[in-house]
């Protein structure tokens, strides 16, 4: 499944990232919608859910996130909705880890 979030805030460290495998962090912007896919191995085999997917966060609750590979690239987002498939542009599509 896929979860859409609206990015509320992010640290300036995301824009400073320039390592080739982590340049995607430069594309993160406040106010943008991002899609995060829940797939194995991040998906719990028993519950079929990913940790941090905002399952009980409907109603505008602010959730925290952190980028893999750069713990200083972090911020907050609000869950918009859960979908079966992600529909965001590739540069705004991520996976739970």
Long-range contacts (C-beta under 8 A, 24 or more apart in sequence): 1-37, 1-38, 1-82, 1-83, 1-84, 2-35, 2-36, 2-37, 2-38, 2-82, 2-83, 2-84, 2-85, 2-86, 2-87, 3-35, 3-36, 3-38, 3-53, 3-54, 3-79, 3-81, 3-82, 3-83, 4-33, 4-34, 4-35, 4-79, 4-80, 4-81, 4-82, 4-83, 4-88, 5-33, 5-34, 5-35, 5-36, 5-54, 5-63, 5-65, 5-77, 5-78, 5-79, 5-80, 6-31, 6-32, 6-33, 6-77, 6-78, 6-80, 7-31, 7-32, 7-33, 7-34, 7-75, 7-76, 7-77, 8-62, 8-75, 8-76, 8-77, 8-78, 9-75, 9-76, 10-73, 10-74, 10-75, 10-76, 11-72, 11-73, 11-74, 11-75, 13-70, 13-72, 13-73, 13-74, 14-67, 14-70, 14-73, 14-75, 17-70, 17-73, 19-69, 21-69, 22-67, 22-69, 22-70, 24-91, 25-67, 25-70, 25-73, 27-91, 27-92, 28-73, 28-75, 30-75, 32-92, 33-80, 33-88, 33-92, 34-77, 34-88, 34-92, 34-93, 34-94, 35-83, 35-86, 35-87, 35-88, 35-92, 35-93, 35-94, 36-86, 36-93, 36-94, 36-95, 36-96, 37-86, 37-93, 37-94, 37-95, 37-96, 38-95, 38-96, 39-95, 39-96, 42-95, 42-96, 42-97, 43-96, 50-96, 51-96, 52-96, 53-82, 53-96, 54-79, 68-97
